[in-house]
Amino acid sequence: MSAPKISISHLTADVPDYYAISLLSKAWREQGLEVEIAREYADDAQICILHHDKTRLDKDGLPVAPRGAKSLNGDVLDISKRLFSTLQLAPESDWTGPVIVKSDLNHFGLQDSGEAKADLVSRARRRLARHSWRWARLLPEKHYPVLSSLDDVPNWVWNDRDLLVEKFLPEYSEDGLYCVRGWVFFGDQGYAYRSLSTDPMVKAASVVRSEFLDDVPAELVALRKQMKFDFGKFDYVEHDGTPILLDANKTPTYPTSDGTPTPRTRLLAKGIEAFL
């Protein structure tokens, strides 16, 4: 009897190693499973995984899983922050604390921009944004500005539906570092962690240390079910024991990966067994 086949629909045939799905694929192959990656699903697949790195997807344009196959993440069609953010503000909000200006799109909107943002004028705006995002009317690449109050938000930001203004409510560690928590999951397997940084954005380059957590808040487990995620990553902070979801990602990455599955990745890979 042939090994069960996992068919992954990716927008290109090559999946870079920084995507978690690439490392999971290697772990599954080590387990003796067959993995095929293409734009369309394989006709003889038992499990189909939708892995399109776009914030919003049109269901009519997606590949169709063969009859009888399990379809994972096939109903996760919109992960824009407006859908789940509990921190978003309006110009008339009575919030008096600091605010953060974000892209409504996933991962700064970089995967959604495509060639539409590659023209000469757009490139010039991106260069200007490095020095003054206000003049450029464009957020600096891979950075979300933190402002002291709503009054500091430029008027054009409110008119841009690709941008979102939220309360800036960072979590702090016992020694005063900024914290962001993460939960990576696949099926019934997963793990959570907390990264501590000197930078409010908690970027990888500024992370001082990371620590694994023992459990995941029940509120996030319920939200995952509501959003129909089979596989993904949630970024969140906690305040007074209450989790606040900051980002939901259906194509998570490991930016510092060397292309080799880690023990945590192998644990995550076992989540496929729930669908076999």
N, C-alpha and C positions, 0 to 999 in steps of 0.2 A: 504494500500500500504506500502511495506517495505521501510525502510530508505535507501538512497543511500549508496552503499558500496565503501569504499576507500581501495584499496589493495596496500600494501607497500612491495616491494621486498627488503629484507635485507639479508645479507649473513648468519645471524643466526636468530633464532626465537625470541631471546631476544634482545631488543634494549635498551641500557643503557640510563638513564635519561639525561646524558650530551649531547646527540644528540638532536638538535632542533626538529627533526621529532617525537621524543618520546613525547615532551611536546605539540606539535601540535596535535598529536593523542589524547591526553587527552582532549584538547580543543574541538576537533571535536566530540568526544564522548559526551561531555557535551552539544553540539549543537544537539544531537540526531542522529548523523551520525554513521554508522557502520564502524569500522576500523579493518582490518585483516593484520597481519604481518607474512610473510613466505618467503621462497626462491622463490617460484613460485607464480604467480598472481592467485587470485581467479577467477573461471570461470564466476561468476555473478557480477564481479566488474564493476562499472561505471567509476571509476578513478583509474589509476595505476601509482604508483610513484616508480621510480627506485632509490634505496638508497644503492648503493654499495660503500663503503668507500675505493676505489682504484683510483689511479691517471689515469690509462689507463684501458679501458674495451674492450673486444673483442665482437663485436655485435653478432657474431654467438653463443656465449655462454650465452646470456642473456635470461631471461624469455620473453615469447611472451604475450602481452596483448590480452584479448579476443576481438572478433569482436565488434566494436561499442564503446569500452571504450576509454576514453581520456588517453593518455600516457604522463606523465610529466617527464622531464629530460631524456627521452629515447634516445635523440640524443647527450647528453653530454658524450662523450666517452673518452675524453682526456683533462685533465686540467693541464698538465705539464707546467711549467713556460716558457719554451722556445717558446711556441706557442703564448704568448701574451706579454712577457717582452719587453719593449722599452729601458731598461737600460743595457741589456747584453753586455758584452765586449769580445774581443778576445785578445790574447797575443800582437798583433801588433796594438791595438787601441791606439789612441793618448790622451786618458784620463789621466790626471795627478793628479786627486783627489783621495780620499779614495775609497776603493772598499769593497764589501761584498761577501763572498763565501756562496752559498746557495745550498740546495738540489733542483734538478729540479722536484722532486716528491712532492706531496702534504703532508703537515704536517710532514716535516723532513723525509719523506719516511717511517715512522714507520708502517703505515698500509699496505704498499706494501712489506715490508721485509719478514714478515711471518717466517716460520720455516727455510727458507734458511739461515737466519742470526743467528740462535740459536745454531750453533755448537760451540765447545770449543774454536777454534781459533778466531771466530768472537766475542765471549764474551770477550776474552782477549784483542782484539783490541779495543773494546768499553771501557774497563777499562783504557787502555793506553791513549785513546783519551781524557779522563778527565784531564790528565796531559799534554799531548802533542799531539794534533791532527795531527801535521805535521809528527811526527815519526810514529804515528798509521796509517797515510794515510787514515784517517776517520774523518769526522766532529764530534765534541763532541755532545752528544745527546741533542736534543732540543735547539741547539744554533748555530747561524751563525756567524763565525768570521768576524770582520771588520778589514781591513788592511789599512795601510797608503797609499799604491800605488800598481799599477800593478806589480811592481818589487818584491813585497813581496809575490806574489802568487806562491806557490810551483809548479814546473813543472808537477807533477803528477795530480794536480787538472785539468789542461787543457785536460788531456787524459781520464778523468773520465766523461763519458756521463751522469752520474747521478748527476753531480755537475754543477753549473752555477755561473759565476762571473759577478757581476753587479756593476754599479756605485752606490756608497753609497750616496744617496740624501735624508737625513732625512728632515722631516718637523718639524719646531720648533714653539712652542707657543709664545705668547707675553712675557711670563716670562721665556723663555729659556728652556722649557721642550720638550722632544721628543714627536711627535704626530703621530698616525696612525688613519685613518678614516675607518669606516666600513659601509657597506650597506647590510642589510639583507632583503630579499624579497621572497614573495610567490605570484605568479599570479600578480594581480594588487595592492597588499598591500605590505608595507615595511616601513622601517625606517632607518635613517642614524645617525651616532654618531661619535664623536672624542674622543679618549682616550689619556691622557697625562701622560707621565712617565719620570722617572729619568734614565731609561735604554734605550739604542738605539733600543733594540728588542721590547720594549713596552710590556713586559710580564705582565700577570695579577697581579703577586705579587708586581710589581713595579709601577703599575698605581696609580697616585696621585688622579686623578679625571677623570670623563667622562662627556660629554655633548652631548645632542641630537642636530642634525642639521635640518635645515628647508627644505633643498632640496638635490637632488642628481644631480651631473653633467650630462649634456646631453650626453657627450662622453661615460660615463659608461652605460647609458641606451641603447645607440646604440650598445655598445660592448656586453652587455648582450643579446640583440636580435641576434647579429651575432654569438655568442657562443651557442645560443639555450637553455639558462637557463630558466626554469620555476620557479625554487626554488634554493636558495643558498645564498652565502655571498661573497662579494667582499671586500678585504682590499686594501686601497689606501692612497696615500698622495697627497697633492696639492702643486704646485710650480707656483707662479705668476698666479694663477687662473686655471692652467692646471692640471687635475687629472692624476696620474700615478698609474696604477693597479699593485699591488704587489703580490696578491694572489687571485685565484678564487676557491671557495670551493662549491661543490654540496652536501656535507653532513655536514653542519655547526654544531658546538657544542656550548654549554653554560657551560664552565668548572666549574663555581661556582653555578650551578643550584641545588636547593634542591628538584627538581622533581615536583614542582608546576608551572603551567603556569602563567606567569606574564601578566600584562595588555598589554605589547608590544607583547607577544606571542599570546594573544587572538586576537589582531588586525591583526597579521600576519595570523592567522588561517582563518580569513574572506576571505583571498585570494582564498580559495577553491571554493567560490561561483561562481567565474568566469568560473569554469570548470563544474559545475553541470548542 
